[in-house]
């Protein structure tokens, strides 16, 4: 059984947001079209407490996009974004969330970041998504959303590790693109076994 996985289509990741993905809002109509064709639609939502450890503002002398070492490895430091109950954490107003049957909130533990829909950045703390999918006999995911080079990529890689067939809809994802990170993300995802598809293929 197939499911559409919509990753982090939130105001702070769209133009004008705190951690803007260039043209991130342009994929919303395509995602809405796809949502209407799937029996199962799932979403993730970045959901940080104020003062989260992944924010550059939580580290003296650090600027956004620098890195620091955490107990679980190297962490990119971000502008404050997707703070719980803020408008920035809300889904983009044009995104049709009515078809969504599950919202996986991530990054709500203050001391660990979470890119993936399946695991936090320690690769050990599970979100519970794997069990949910298996209970519903879902074996194939079509992934869309933001950002290609971070939360989409890690969700795809972890989904493959968990044994799911994973497709990435190339015209329904957008990336931040730090030093060619979008191209590198595509290489990583495809090398790991993900399949690239277009919305036209799915909607035809």
Secondary structure in CASP SS format (residue, H / E / C, confidence):
PFRMAT SS
TARGET T0000
AUTHOR 0000-0000-0000
METHOD secondary structure of the structure
MODEL  1
X C 1.00
X E 1.00
X E 1.00
X E 1.00
X E 1.00
X E 1.00
X E 1.00
X C 1.00
X C 1.00
X E 1.00
X H 1.00
X H 1.00
X H 1.00
X C 1.00
X C 1.00
X C 1.00
X C 1.00
X C 1.00
X C 1.00
X C 1.00
X C 1.00
X C 1.00
X C 1.00
X H 1.00
X H 1.00
X H 1.00
X H 1.00
X H 1.00
X H 1.00
X H 1.00
X H 1.00
X H 1.00
X H 1.00
X H 1.00
X H 1.00
X C 1.00
X C 1.00
X C 1.00
X C 1.00
X C 1.00
X E 1.00
X E 1.00
X E 1.00
X E 1.00
X E 1.00
X E 1.00
X C 1.00
X E 1.00
X C 1.00
X C 1.00
X C 1.00
X C 1.00
X C 1.00
X C 1.00
X E 1.00
X H 1.00
X H 1.00
X H 1.00
X C 1.00
X C 1.00
X C 1.00
X C 1.00
X C 1.00
X C 1.00
X C 1.00
X C 1.00
X E 1.00
X E 1.00
X E 1.00
X E 1.00
X C 1.00
X C 1.00
X E 1.00
X E 1.00
X E 1.00
X E 1.00
X C 1.00
X E 1.00
X C 1.00
X C 1.00
X C 1.00
X C 1.00
X E 1.00
X C 1.00
X C 1.00
X C 1.00
X H 1.00
X H 1.00
X H 1.00
X C 1.00
X E 1.00
X C 1.00
X C 1.00
X C 1.00
X C 1.00
X C 1.00
X C 1.00
X C 1.00
X C 1.00
X E 1.00
X E 1.00
X E 1.00
X E 1.00
X E 1.00
X E 1.00
X E 1.00
X C 1.00
X C 1.00
X C 1.00
X C 1.00
X C 1.00
X C 1.00
X C 1.00
X C 1.00
X C 1.00
X C 1.00
X C 1.00
X C 1.00
X E 1.00
X C 1.00
X C 1.00
X C 1.00
X C 1.00
X C 1.00
X C 1.00
X E 1.00
X C 1.00
X C 1.00
X H 1.00
X H 1.00
X H 1.00
X H 1.00
X H 1.00
X H 1.00
X H 1.00
X C 1.00
X C 1.00
X C 1.00
X C 1.00
X E 1.00
X E 1.00
X E 1.00
X E 1.00
X E 1.00
X E 1.00
X E 1.00
X C 1.00
X H 1.00
X H 1.00
X H 1.00
X H 1.00
X H 1.00
X H 1.00
X H 1.00
X H 1.00
X H 1.00
X H 1.00
X H 1.00
X H 1.00
X H 1.00
X H 1.00
X C 1.00
X C 1.00
X C 1.00
X E 1.00
X E 1.00
X E 1.00
X E 1.00
X E 1.00
X E 1.00
X E 1.00
X E 1.00
X E 1.00
X E 1.00
X C 1.00
X C 1.00
X C 1.00
X C 1.00
X C 1.00
X C 1.00
X H 1.00
X H 1.00
X H 1.00
X H 1.00
X H 1.00
X H 1.00
X H 1.00
X H 1.00
X H 1.00
X H 1.00
X H 1.00
X H 1.00
X C 1.00
X C 1.00
X E 1.00
X E 1.00
X E 1.00
X C 1.00
X H 1.00
X H 1.00
X H 1.00
X H 1.00
X H 1.00
X C 1.00
END
